[in-house]
């Protein structure tokens, strides 16, 4: 399977690197075609964040503009990605958030809007649990003790040792130039 990675992404030695990692960086269809021209076996893996290991079949990188068809053209077909937020999720919590976001901002929410929404919700939940006269230390401890917070990005629980959020990621696939929920 050919691997098409963004240089600076922490990909182990071996895969081809094109471009540079960072916000606003895109991989052009021409660059992808040049890399993939010698190999007829997509899917393509577009990497970032140092999360690629043993050239996998999917990548942990958020779907963000430009649209997938502009990143690598037809070579993007079949690429799998992971994300914390899928606006098409039929959950009443997600669909309510999406509807309200569209009404207020006249656009579709992305993963970062959803994460910000959940972050504020988690903070307000912690404050509610400790009360209005809580100290910063009490709020910090309540945040760290958060378990099973039902957010639009999924259920959030913070690890008791690392305080990192434990979440299940949604898998997306590029089909027909669009992101769809992978089965």
Secondary structure, 3 states (H helix, E strand, C coil): CCCEECCCCCCCCCCEECCCCCCCCCCCHHHHHHHHCCCCCCCCCCCCCCCCCCCCCEEECCCCCCCHHHHHHHHHCCCEEEECCCCCCCCHHHHHHHHHHHHHHCCCCCHHHHHHHHHHHHHHHHHHHHCCCCCHHHHHHHHHCCCCEEECCEEEEECCCCCCEECCCEEEEEECCEEEECC
